[in-house]
Amino acid sequence: MAGLRLEEIGKIYGSLAAVQDVTLDFPQGKFVCLLGPSGCGKTTLLRLIAGLETPTTGRVLLDGKDLTEWPAHKREFGMVFQSLALFPHLTVGENVAYALRIRGADRPTQRKRAQELLELVRLPGVIDRHISQLSGGQRQRVAIARALALNPKLFLLDEPLSALDAKLREAMQVELRLLQQRLGISTIVVTHDQREAMTMADIVVIMDHGRVQQVASPLDTYRSPANAFVADFIGTSNLIAAILQSPTSASVQGRAIRIERLPQGVSTGAQVTLSVRPEEVHIRPAGEAGENRISGEITFIRDLGASIEVTARCADAEILAVMTPRERPSARIGDPVMVELPAPACVVLKQ
């Protein structure tokens, strides 16, 4: 298969298994985000791909060629580090063209390529400035330009936007995605920011404790999480204990809840978890009949202006509903209500 492939990759440091039995295919020309909490193994996996670490087990293949034992400088990958690692004593142009310089390119070639790349990342006219004269966002673009200098086969970025303020970070997410689409270069980004992954990625790889939990598009990851960890990590989800009554029904607090999606290998009578996104939950008046409704009591209301968050206690479960101001219920804290869990929104997860 064309593109990058990891086969049963593992990395052990003493008694710590940082990466465990990871097999992944990265299709050519796609933008992939490695996403997970701190310590989940995503940066270690990126360093294994880059050749900065040697796997304890498994192989790294590119277009069918085994690169496992190749050092980083022979892999022809571009990489942007979290710290950016720019050289403060060099000009912007000299930073961008550094890889060309150590490969023996003449000065005119270095400067021409640096100018081309700085225009590509929308930084014309700064080629002779020093790094200290640039803003954080400009330095980020210089680091990206430098990583692209040798037309890499793979573009790797480790938490590249973490040092930027929130507004600039969101703008750079869009710019990085547009740049990747223009170049058509296979790109892998490490991040712990769910919004960042959802904004940029074609494919999201969710990791936890060194293992891959799910590989899917951002939308599929959000709508159809593979397990409770993914459901809870990606966005916000109501995780509700239930018992499977039939392939189309589950029992929640003694009430039948119709379901439409059932994972393989789950049998009738099994304890399962229903994942329901807050924006899919509806708050109805107490006693109002209807499908997939359980009784509860409002315990908290938060008005965020553009949205309203309503929390209801239903027996042992706290269920969050998010709605627009127009949909705000007339009930107040302490009032009884019916909480509706629409069947298409109920994702059944194995326990």
C-alpha positions in Angstrom: 0.0 0.0 0.0 1.3 3.5 -0.9 2.0 5.7 2.1 3.2 5.1 5.6 2.5 1.8 7.4 3.3 0.9 11.0 3.3 -2.9 11.8 2.9 -4.0 15.4 5.0 -1.1 16.6 6.0 -1.1 20.3 8.3 1.0 22.5 9.3 0.0 26.0 11.3 2.1 28.4 12.4 -0.1 31.3 9.1 -1.3 32.8 7.0 1.3 30.9 5.3 0.4 27.7 5.0 3.8 26.0 3.6 2.4 22.8 1.9 -1.1 22.5 1.3 -3.1 19.4 0.3 -0.3 17.1 -0.6 -1.2 13.5 -1.7 1.7 11.3 -1.9 2.8 7.7 -1.5 6.4 6.8 -2.9 7.0 3.3 -0.9 9.2 0.9 -1.8 12.9 1.0 -4.0 12.8 4.1 -3.9 14.9 7.2 -3.8 12.7 10.3 -4.0 13.8 13.9 -2.6 11.6 16.8 -4.9 12.7 19.6 -5.0 11.7 23.3 -4.3 12.9 26.8 -0.8 13.6 28.1 1.3 10.5 28.5 -0.8 8.4 26.1 2.1 7.6 23.7 1.3 9.9 20.8 4.6 11.9 20.8 6.6 8.7 21.3 4.8 7.2 18.2 5.6 10.3 16.2 9.3 10.1 17.2 9.3 6.4 16.1 8.0 7.5 12.7 10.5 10.2 12.5 13.5 7.9 13.4 14.3 9.8 16.5 13.5 6.6 18.5 14.0 3.0 17.6 11.1 0.7 18.2 11.4 -2.2 20.6 9.1 -4.3 18.3 7.6 -3.8 14.9 8.4 -2.1 11.6 8.0 1.3 9.9 7.3 1.1 6.2 7.0 3.9 3.6 5.7 2.9 0.2 6.6 -0.7 1.1 10.2 0.1 2.0 11.3 -0.8 5.5 12.7 2.3 7.2 12.9 0.9 10.8 16.6 1.0 11.1 17.1 4.2 9.1 18.3 7.2 11.0 16.2 10.4 11.0 18.3 12.3 8.5 17.9 9.6 5.8 14.1 9.4 6.0 13.5 12.7 4.2 10.8 13.7 6.5 10.1 17.3 7.6 9.4 17.9 11.3 8.2 20.8 13.4 8.9 20.5 17.1 6.9 21.9 19.9 9.7 24.3 20.8 10.2 25.2 17.1 14.0 24.9 17.6 14.8 27.9 15.4 18.3 29.2 15.5 18.3 32.7 17.1 21.7 33.7 15.6 20.5 33.1 12.0 18.2 35.3 9.9 14.8 34.0 8.9 16.1 33.1 5.4 19.1 31.3 6.9 16.8 29.3 9.2 14.5 28.3 6.3 17.4 27.3 4.1 19.5 25.5 6.8 18.8 22.0 5.5 19.8 23.1 2.0 23.0 24.7 3.4 24.2 21.5 5.1 23.4 19.6 1.8 25.8 21.9 0.0 23.4 24.1 -2.0 24.9 27.4 -3.1 23.7 30.7 -1.6 21.5 31.9 -4.5 19.7 28.5 -4.5 19.2 28.7 -0.7 17.9 32.3 -0.9 15.5 31.5 -3.8 14.1 28.5 -2.0 13.7 30.5 1.2 11.8 33.2 -0.6 9.5 30.7 -2.2 8.7 29.0 1.1 8.2 32.3 3.0 5.7 33.4 0.4 4.0 30.0 0.6 3.5 30.5 4.4 2.5 34.1 3.8 5.6 35.7 5.2 7.0 37.8 2.4 9.6 40.5 3.1 11.0 39.0 6.3 13.8 37.0 4.8 16.6 39.2 6.3 15.0 39.7 9.8 16.3 37.9 12.8 14.1 35.4 14.7 13.9 37.8 17.7 12.1 40.3 15.5 9.1 38.0 14.8 5.9 37.3 16.7 4.9 33.9 17.9 2.7 33.2 14.9 5.4 34.3 12.5 8.0 32.1 14.1 5.6 29.2 13.8 5.4 29.8 10.0 9.2 30.0 9.7 9.4 26.6 11.4 6.9 25.2 9.0 8.7 26.7 6.0 12.0 25.3 7.2 10.5 21.8 7.5 9.3 22.0 3.9 12.6 23.1 2.4 13.7 19.7 1.1 10.2 18.7 -0.3 9.7 16.0 2.4 7.8 12.8 1.7 6.1 13.2 5.1 5.4 16.2 7.3 5.5 15.6 11.1 4.4 18.2 13.7 4.5 17.7 17.5 2.1 20.0 19.3 3.0 22.8 16.8 0.5 25.4 18.0 0.5 24.8 21.8 2.5 28.0 22.6 0.1 30.3 20.7 -2.8 32.3 22.2 -6.3 30.9 21.6 -7.3 33.3 18.7 -4.0 32.9 16.8 -4.0 29.2 17.4 -7.4 28.8 15.7 -6.3 30.9 12.8 -3.1 28.8 12.4 -5.2 25.6 12.5 -7.0 26.8 9.4 -3.9 28.0 7.7 -2.0 24.8 8.3 -4.9 22.8 6.9 -5.1 24.9 3.8 -1.4 24.7 3.3 -1.5 20.9 3.5 -4.3 20.8 1.0 -2.4 23.0 -1.4 0.7 20.9 -1.2 -1.0 17.5 -1.0 1.7 16.3 1.4 1.0 13.5 3.9 0.9 15.1 7.3 0.8 13.8 10.9 0.2 16.1 13.8 0.4 15.3 17.5 -2.1 17.2 19.6 -4.1 16.9 22.8 -6.6 19.5 21.7 -9.8 17.9 20.4 -11.0 21.0 18.6 -7.7 21.2 16.8 -8.0 17.7 15.6 -11.6 18.1 14.6 -10.7 21.3 12.6 -7.7 20.0 10.7 -7.8 16.2 10.3 -9.0 13.8 7.6 -8.3 11.0 10.0 -8.1 11.1 13.8 -6.1 8.4 15.7 -7.3 8.3 19.4 -4.7 6.9 21.8 -4.7 6.0 25.5 -2.1 4.1 27.5 0.1 3.5 24.5 -2.7 1.8 22.5 -4.9 3.0 19.6 -8.5 3.3 20.7 -10.1 4.4 17.4 -9.2 5.4 13.9 -11.9 7.3 12.0 -12.8 10.6 10.5 -13.5 13.5 12.9 -17.3 13.2 12.4 -17.4 9.4 12.7 -15.3 9.7 15.9 -17.7 12.1 17.4 -20.9 10.4 16.3 -19.9 6.8 16.7 -17.2 6.5 19.4 -15.7 3.1 19.7 -15.7 3.0 23.5 -16.5 5.0 26.7 -13.0 6.6 26.7 -13.4 8.0 23.2 -16.9 9.2 23.9 -15.8 11.0 27.0 -12.5 12.4 25.5 -14.0 13.7 22.3 -16.3 16.6 23.2 -18.7 15.9 26.0 -21.0 12.9 26.3 -23.6 11.6 28.7 -22.5 8.0 29.6 -25.6 6.2 31.0 -25.7 2.7 32.4 -28.2 0.4 30.7 -29.1 -3.2 30.2 -29.7 -4.5 26.7 -33.2 -6.0 26.4 -33.2 -6.7 22.7 -31.3 -5.7 19.5 -33.5 -2.6 19.4 -34.1 -1.8 23.1 -32.2 -1.1 26.3 -33.5 -0.6 29.8 -32.5 2.7 31.6 -33.8 3.0 35.2 -36.6 0.5 34.4 -37.7 2.4 31.3 -37.4 1.0 27.8 -35.1 3.1 25.5 -35.3 2.4 21.8 -31.9 2.1 20.1 -30.9 2.0 16.5 -27.2 1.0 16.6 -25.9 -2.1 18.3 -22.2 -3.1 18.3 -21.3 -6.6 17.4 -20.8 -9.2 20.1 -23.3 -7.7 22.6 -26.0 -10.2 23.7 -29.4 -9.6 25.3 -29.1 -9.1 29.1 -25.6 -7.5 28.9 -24.7 -4.4 30.8 -23.9 -1.6 28.4 -23.3 2.1 28.4 -25.3 4.5 26.3 -23.4 7.5 25.0 -25.7 10.5 24.2 -24.3 13.9 23.2 -25.7 16.8 25.2 -26.9 18.6 22.1 -29.1 15.6 21.3 -30.9 15.6 24.7 -34.3 17.2 25.1 -35.9 18.5 28.3 -39.7 18.0 28.3 -42.3 18.9 30.9 -42.8 16.5 33.7 -45.4 13.8 33.0 -45.4 14.4 29.3 -45.7 11.1 27.5 -43.3 10.2 24.7 -40.7 7.7 23.5 -37.3 7.4 25.2 -38.1 9.6 28.1 -37.0 9.1 31.7 -38.0 11.3 34.7 -35.6 13.6 36.4 -35.1 16.8 38.3 -33.2 19.9 37.1 -30.1 20.5 39.3 -28.3 23.2 37.4 -28.8 25.7 34.6 -26.0 27.7 32.9 -26.7 30.5 30.5 -23.7 30.9 28.1 -25.5 33.4 25.9 -25.3 31.5 22.6 -26.3 28.3 24.3 -28.0 27.0 27.5 -26.7 24.1 29.5 -29.3 22.2 31.7 -28.3 19.4 34.0 -30.9 17.0 35.3 -30.5 14.2 37.9 -32.2 11.0 36.8 -31.9 8.6 39.6 -28.1 7.9 39.8 -27.3 9.7 36.5 -26.5 13.3 35.9 -27.6 14.1 32.3 -26.5 17.3 30.5 -28.6 18.9 27.8 -27.3 21.8 25.6 -29.8 23.9 23.7 -30.2 27.3 22.1 -31.8 30.1 24.1 -35.0 29.7 21.9 -35.3 26.1 23.2 -34.8 26.9 26.9 -37.4 25.1 29.0 -39.6 27.1 31.4 -38.6 24.9 34.3 -36.2 26.1 37.0 -33.8 24.4 39.4 -35.6 21.8 41.5 -38.4 21.3 39.0 -39.3 17.8 37.8 -38.9 17.1 34.1 -38.8 14.4 31.5 -35.4 13.8 29.8 -35.7 12.6 26.2 -32.9 10.5 24.7 -33.7 10.2 21.0 -33.1 6.8 19.6 -30.7 7.9 16.7 -28.5 9.6 19.3 -28.1 6.6 21.6 -24.8 4.9 20.9 -24.4 1.6 22.6 -20.9 1.0 24.1 -19.6 -2.3 25.5 -18.6 -2.3 29.1 
